Amino acid sequence: MKKRTIKIVMMVLLFGSLSVVIGYYYLMTGGGRDLATENAEYSVASKNIVTEFESNSTTATKKYIDKAIEVEGVVTEVKDSVVILDKTVICKMQQKEGNLSLGAPVKIKGRCIGFDDLMEELQLDQCSVIK
């Protein structure tokens, strides 16, 4: 009886651990999407999308989260593979962008992953510059 119980517990733990690992991988890779080839569902100015999130976070979240969007704005900071537009949109680039200059207007496509109410910042990942 004890051996059977131990086997059942081990199987449940193994299955649970495997589910957690697969779920984590899926969330961190965006479901294996290739945003570079995907069409953007929305094209907005950085200030407008941040205003949408500030005025009604619930509606904006339903509209933009986990969708490919194009955001247009002015580059205010570049750090390694992170580009910040208008001090409010944080774009985690797929590769390091060395040819962007501060103060230059740019259009970036990426997946919207969330809005930080406290810092009032929108975050995008899997970003690439639209030329």
N, C-alpha and C positions, 0 to 999 in steps of 0.2 A: 504494500500500500504506500509506503514512504517513497519508494523508488518511482512509482508512477506520479506521485504528487511533485516530486523534484523535477521529473521530466517535463511535466506540464508547466511548472513555474519557469523553467529554463527556456522553453519554447515561447512563452508569453514575453519574457524579457528580451529574447533574441528578436522576435517580431517587432516589439515596441522600439528597440534600439534602431533597427533597420528603418522603420518608418520615420523616426526622428531624423536620421541622416539623410534620407531621400527628401524629406520635406525641407530641411535646411538648404540642401543643394538647390532645390527647385526655387526657393525664395531668393537665394543669393544670386542666381544666374538669370533671374527674370523669366523662368520657364523655358530657357533655351531660345529666346526670340533673337532675331537679327534685326535690330532697329535701323541699321544702315540701309536696308532694302525695303523696310516697311514705310507705307505712306503715313504721314502725320494726320491724326484725327482733328487736331486744332492747331491754328497758327495765331499766336497772341504776342502782344508786347509784354515785356517783363513786368512793368508797372501795373498793367491791367490785370494780369493773372494774380499778382499778389493782392491787389485790391479786392478781387473776387473772393479770395480765401479769407481776407480780413473781415469782409462784410457778411459772408455766410459760408463758414467753413464746411458745414455738412453738405450743402449743395455743390460746392466747388470740388470737394473730395469725390463725390459720386461722379462728377463730370470728368475729372482729369486723372485720378489715381490709376496707375498701371496702364496708362495709355501713352502712345507715342505722340508727342507734341513738339511744335516748333516754337521757340521763344526768341524774340528779337529784343536786343538791348545793347547797352554800352559796356564794354569790358572795364571793370573797375579793379580786378585783381586776377593774377595768374600765379598759381603755386603748383608745381609739378604737373599732375594730371587733373587739376581742379581749376575751373574758370568760374569767376563770379561776375554776374551781370547786374549792374545798377545796385550793387551792395545788398541785393535781396534774393537773387536766384543763384544757387550753388549747383554747378554742372560738373559731375564727375565724368571726365572724358574717358573714352575707351583707350586712347593713347595720348601720350604727352604732346601738348600743343605748344610749339615754340615760336610759331609765326604770328601769334596774336599780340597786338600792341595795346597798351592801356589807353582808354579813351576812344577806341575804335568801335564803330557799330558792327554788330555781328548777329547772325542767326544761327541758333544751335538747336539740333533735334535730339531729344532724349526721352526717357521714360520717367514720368512723374512718380516719385516714390513717397512724397509727403510734404507737409507744411508744418513748420515749427512755429506754433503760436507765440511762444515766449520770445524767440529771437526774430520773429516775423520774416522767416526765410523759407523759400520754396526749394526743394531738393529734387534734382534730376540725376539719373544714372544712365550708363550706356550711351553717353552723349557723343555727338560728332558735329563738326562745323558744316553748315550748309553753304556751298559756294555758288 
